[in-house]
Amino acid sequence: MEDLFTQLRQAPPPINYSARRRAAHSVAELAKVVGAHRDDDLAGLRRFWEVFTGGDIRLAPHPLGTPGGTSAHLEHVAQRQHLDDAHDVLFRQYHERLIGHHGNTVDGPLTWTPP
């Protein structure tokens, strides 16, 4: 853990998660900018919010958020990998649209994993 802490201190994530959470705080605005139909693909938009913000869907703004332990939350957790596989190209397009709208505050890679 100490080694990871040292690595992260020297080379922090190339993503400003705080700026991304601010950009994705309004679900209606997020859906409008990326061109998603909130009601038609709520599961996909939920997963994109998680990937884009590095957040947990339990903390997402309404109507994306799902309280932990509920059937909606358990279903979402079970679908994560499928959604990632099925929507990879679409999620990258959403990210590009957000960069176009918000500029370099939301740029960098779509996702990041510690070394």
Backbone torsions as a table, in degrees:
resi	resn	phi	psi	omega
1	MET	NA	-39.1	178.6
2	GLU	-61.2	-41.4	179.5
3	ASP	-63.1	-42.9	178.6
4	LEU	-63.3	-43.0	178.6
5	PHE	-59.5	-44.0	179.3
6	THR	-63.7	-43.9	178.4
7	GLN	-60.6	-45.4	-178.1
8	LEU	-67.9	-33.7	177.5
9	ARG	-66.5	-39.9	-179.0
10	GLN	-77.7	-35.2	-178.7
11	ALA	-136.7	82.3	-177.6
12	PRO	-65.9	164.3	179.1
13	PRO	-54.6	142.8	-179.5
14	PRO	-81.4	24.6	-177.2
15	ILE	-128.4	133.3	174.2
16	ASN	-92.8	89.1	-175.7
17	TYR	-64.3	-33.5	178.4
18	SER	-62.0	-45.6	178.1
19	ALA	-64.4	-37.2	179.8
20	ARG	-67.5	-38.3	178.3
21	ARG	-67.2	-36.5	175.9
22	ARG	-65.0	-42.2	-179.2
23	ALA	-66.1	-28.3	-176.3
24	ALA	-104.9	13.0	-176.7
25	HIS	-68.3	-39.4	177.7
26	SER	-91.4	111.9	-177.4
27	VAL	-64.5	-39.0	179.5
28	ALA	-63.0	-43.7	179.1
29	GLU	-67.3	-42.3	177.9
30	LEU	-57.5	-50.1	-179.2
31	ALA	-61.0	-41.0	-179.6
32	LYS	-63.5	-47.1	-177.3
33	VAL	-65.1	-42.6	-176.9
34	VAL	-83.3	-14.0	179.7
35	GLY	84.0	23.0	179.6
36	ALA	-89.9	151.9	174.5
37	HIS	-101.9	100.6	-172.6
38	ARG	-50.0	-45.7	-176.1
39	ASP	-74.7	-28.2	-177.5
40	ASP	-79.2	-31.9	-177.4
41	ASP	-138.7	60.0	-179.4
42	LEU	-61.2	-39.6	-179.7
43	ALA	-62.7	-44.4	178.9
44	GLY	-65.5	-41.7	178.9
45	LEU	-66.6	-36.8	175.3
46	ARG	-59.3	-48.6	-177.5
47	ARG	-66.5	-40.1	177.2
48	PHE	-60.3	-43.0	178.7
49	TRP	-56.3	-45.5	179.3
50	GLU	-61.0	-49.2	-177.4
51	VAL	-62.9	-47.2	-175.7
52	PHE	-66.7	-41.2	-175.4
53	THR	-94.1	-11.4	-174.0
54	GLY	69.3	16.5	-175.0
55	GLY	-95.9	177.5	178.3
56	ASP	-106.3	133.0	-174.8
57	ILE	-58.6	-22.7	177.5
58	ARG	-66.6	-18.7	-178.6
59	LEU	-106.7	3.7	-177.4
60	ALA	-71.1	154.2	176.8
61	PRO	-67.2	159.2	177.5
62	HIS	-65.9	139.2	5.1
63	PRO	-96.4	13.1	-177.9
64	LEU	-76.3	-37.9	-174.9
65	GLY	-60.3	144.2	176.2
66	THR	-131.6	124.6	178.8
67	PRO	-62.0	139.4	-179.9
68	GLY	-57.8	141.9	176.5
69	GLY	84.8	-10.0	178.2
70	THR	-77.8	164.0	179.5
71	SER	-63.1	-36.5	178.2
72	ALA	-62.7	-40.3	-179.9
73	HIS	-69.0	-45.8	-179.7
74	LEU	-63.0	-38.6	177.6
75	GLU	-65.5	-42.5	179.5
76	HIS	-61.7	-46.2	179.8
77	VAL	-60.3	-41.6	-179.9
78	ALA	-66.3	-27.6	-176.1
79	GLN	-92.2	-7.4	-172.4
80	ARG	-50.0	-53.3	-176.4
81	GLN	-63.5	-41.8	178.0
82	HIS	-61.3	-44.4	179.1
83	LEU	-63.4	-41.8	178.2
84	ASP	-60.6	-45.4	-179.3
85	ASP	-67.2	-43.9	-175.0
86	ALA	-73.6	-28.8	-172.5
87	HIS	-116.4	16.3	-176.6
88	ASP	-53.5	-51.4	-178.4
89	VAL	-64.8	-42.5	179.6
90	LEU	-63.0	-44.0	178.7
91	PHE	-61.2	-37.7	177.8
92	ARG	-68.0	-35.3	175.1
93	GLN	-66.4	-43.1	176.4
94	TYR	-56.8	-45.2	-179.4
95	HIS	-60.7	-44.7	178.6
96	GLU	-60.8	-39.7	178.7
97	ARG	-65.6	-38.0	178.1
98	LEU	-67.8	-37.6	175.2
99	ILE	-62.4	-43.9	178.2
100	GLY	-60.7	-32.6	-178.2
101	HIS	-85.8	-40.8	-174.0
102	HIS	-105.5	-8.4	179.4
103	GLY	74.6	-154.2	-171.8
104	ASN	-71.9	-2.4	177.1
105	THR	-69.7	-21.2	-178.9
106	VAL	-120.2	15.8	-178.5
107	ASP	-80.8	-163.2	-172.9
108	GLY	91.9	-175.6	-179.7
109	PRO	-69.7	157.7	177.4
110	LEU	-62.6	-44.2	179.7
111	THR	-130.6	165.1	179.4
112	TRP	-150.2	137.8	176.7
113	THR	-122.5	134.5	178.7
114	PRO	-56.8	149.0	-179.8
115	PRO	-62.7	NA	NA
